[in-house]
Amino acid sequence: MDEWLKQNRSEYALMIRVINQFLAQSFFPVPTAPAQSGHYREDHTQSILELLSSFPESHLNLPLKVFSLGPVYDPGHGRWAETVDVEILGEGGPQHELMAVQLIMQLIEQWPRLAEKTVMVMGHLGLLDQAMAAEAVLPVVRHSVRDALRAGNLVQAESLLAPTSPKTRRLLLPKTYDDFVRALQDTLPEADFDHIARLQNAIDQHMATRWDLSLTGNWPYYTDLVFSLYLKDIGQPLLNGGRFMADVHGRTWHGVGFTLYLDSLYQAVQQEMEQESHDL
């Protein structure tokens, strides 16, 4: 029992450390309920936006940086996961994409060895849609491709694109930044490569990256950049996020956010935390 109590204490120490990081960056906490309208909370974002939408629009000073913490329910596995959800609300433009990525890198810096264990996978729904449009993929087919990718069915997505969209299909595989840029230039020479380079530079000095347009995120409200930070050895996500647009109670919200899974983070940094405690 002592070991179990010690582990719980360490996990809560980690949560406090993460929260303090966001408080230091001028983020505001927003409490959300674990259940609403008879359903368990599967995502903080909707709950955050519903709560903020209860305030008059004139009371909101955008951009607004907020976070919420607590467990979310995974119906696929029938279990809860302890999380911190971070949102930058406002225009949700490229500058907020870069801000979110930089915030994640600042968080990773707290554990020097964590970067060696992780890889950031970057996708982009906007670029995917533009690539399909450039190869004359019909809107109804583009919608079906996105649905298939969101469901994790890459085979179905590729079959929908074959054989008329070979360039887009090549973008649905993990690539290094250089290989991705070459493939994208062949498909979309008008893409904003300067912004892509800024995102890459923000990450590249910390950890390995892969670009893969088959990554679409789990939620239908994502619109452009999406990203997942994975543990290399086991493919377990430490965080997922992206740029989104959501309509809540007649109000349209734009933003960039991510969900950090505290259990996975603790597994990744446990040894470093124990070493820190030993050195004190």
N, C-alpha and C positions, 0 to 999 in steps of 0.2 A: 504493500500500500504506500509505503514511503516513496518508492520510485515513481509511482503513479502521481502522487501529490507533487513531487518535484517537477515532473514533466508538465503538469498543468500549470504550475507556477512559471516555468520557462516559457510556455506557450503564451501566457498572458503578458509576460514581460516583453515578448516579441510584439504582441499586438499593441502594447503601449508605445513601444519604440516606433512602430509604423505610424500610429496616430500622431505622435509628436512631430514626426517628419511632415505630415500634411498640415498640422497646425502652424508649424514654423513657416510654411509656404502660403499662409493666409487663407487656408481652406476653412469653411465653417461646417460643423457637424449638423446633420439633419436626421432626426430619429424617424425610423419607419417601423411599421408593425410587421411581425412575422407571419400574420395571416390577415386576409382581407376578403370580404364578400364570400366567405366560405372556402377560400382557396389558400393554400400555403404560399408564402412568398418564394418565387423562383428567381426573382431579379429585383434588385434595389431600384433600378432606374425608373421604372413605372411608378413605384411608390413615392420616390422623391419628387417626380414631376407632378403627381396628383396632389401632394401636399403643398408644393410651391404654387400650384395653380389656384389654390384656395385664397391666395393673397391677390389684392388688386394689382394689375400690371404696373400701375404707377409707383408701387412700393418696391418693385424689383430693380435693382441697380446692376445691369449687365455690363460686362461679363461677371458671372457669379461662380465662385469656386466652392463646391460643397463635397461632403463625403458622408456616407452612412455605413454603419457596421452592424454585424449580426449574421446569423445563419440564413442560408437560402436552401430551398429544397430541390433536390435532383430527382424528379419522378422516374427517370430512366433506371436509376440504381436504388431508389427508395431510401435515400439517406440525406442528411443535412450536411452542409459544408460551411464552416466559419469563414466569413468574408469581410473585406472592406471594399466598398464601392466608391469610386472617385469620379466626379463629374465637373467639367468645365463648360458652363452654359453661356450661350451668347450667340454669336454668328456661326460658331462651329466651323470656321473656315480653316484654311491651311495653317494659319498661325497657331490655332488651337491644337491642331494635330501635332505640330512641332512641340508645343508647350507640354502636351501630355507625354510625348516620347521622352523629352528631357527630364520631366518629373520622375518617370520610371527609372531612367538611368541614375538619377541622384539617389533614388531608393536603393538600387543595386549596389552603389558604391559603398554602402555601409558594411557590406560583407565582401571583402576583396576576392575571396575564392568563388563566390557565387557566379560571377560572370563566366568563369571557366566551365561551369557545369550547365550553362544555359545557352539557348539559341533563340533569337527573336525572328519569328516568321511574319512577314508583312504581305498583306493582300490589299486589294483595292477594287471595290465594287464599281466605282465610277469608270475606272480604266477597263474593267472587264466588259461593261456595257458598251463603252465606246469601241472596244476592239471587235465585239460581235457586230455592232452597227456598221463598222468599216468593211466587214465581210458580208454585209447585206443579210444578216440573220434577222428573221422576222421578229417583231416585238413579242409575240406570243411564245415563240421558241426561246427568246432571251429570258423571259420570265420563267419558263420551265427549267432552263439550265440553272438559273439562280436557285430555284427551289430544290433541284437535285443536289447541288453543291451544299446548300444549307443542311440538307438531310444526310450529308456525308456520302452521297452516291456519285462518286467521280465517274464510274463506268457509264452510268446513264447520261450524265452531262456530256461526256465525250461522244457518246453515240448520237445524241441530239445535234451535236456540232458537225459530225462527220457526214459526208466527206468534203463539204463545201467551205469549211472554216479551219484550214490547217494551221494558220498563224495563231488564231485564238487558242487552239488546242495545245500548242507548244507553250503557251503562257500558263497552262493549268498544271504545271510541274514545278517543284522547288528548284530555284536557280540561285546562283550567286548574284550579287548585285550587278557585276559587269555583264554576265550572260543575260540577265533579265533586261537590262537597258538595251542591249543589242537586239534582243527579240522584240522589245516594245518599239524601238525605233523602226523596225521593219514593218510593224503593224500600225503604229500611231506616231508618225514623226512629229505631229503637232502637240504631243503630250507635254505637260509641265515638268521637264526633266530637271530644272533647277530646284523645284520643291522636292522631288524625289531624292536628289543629291543631298539636300539639307537634312532630310529624314535619315538617310543612310549615314551621313557624317556624324549625326548625333548619337547613333548607336554603335557605329563601327569602331570608335575609340574605346569601347567598353567590351563588346562581345561579338560573336559571330551572328550573321544575319542570313536569311533566305527570303527570297521574294517568290510568291506563289499565288496567282490569281484564283486558284481553286479555294483559297481561304476566304470565306464569306461571313464568318461569324454566325452565332446561333440565333440571332434575333432579327426579325424582319425590318426593324427600324434603322439598321445600319445602311449608310448611303455611299460612303467613299472609303477612306482608309480603314482597314481592320488589322488587328495584330494579335499575336499570341506569343507569350514567353514560355518556352518549354524547357524542362529538364532533359538534357541530351540523351542520357542512358535509357530512360524509361518512357519518354514522350509524354510525360505528365505536365499539364499546364500549370504554371504559377499564376498567370493572369491572362485574361482575355479582354479585348476592348475594341473601340473604334469610334468613328464619327457617325452621328445619327441625326435623324429628324423624327419627331413624334408629335402627334396631335392629342392633346389631353384637355378634355372639357372645353373644346372650342378654341384652345390656344395652341399655337405651333411652337415647339421647342427645337432649337438646334444646339448641338454640343458635341463634345468628345469626352468619352469616359472609359473606365476600365474597372474590372472586378479582380481583386487580389485574393487568392485562396490561401488563407493563413496556415492551414494544415500542411499544404504542399511546401509553402515557404519555410515552415519550421523544419520539415524533414531535410530541406536543402541546406539550411544554415545551422542545424543543431550542433554539429561538431565545432564550428567557429564560435558559437555562443558559449559552449562549455569551455573552450580554450580561453575565451575572454574572462570568464568567471574564475578560472584557475589562475590567470595571470594577475588578477586584482589582489 
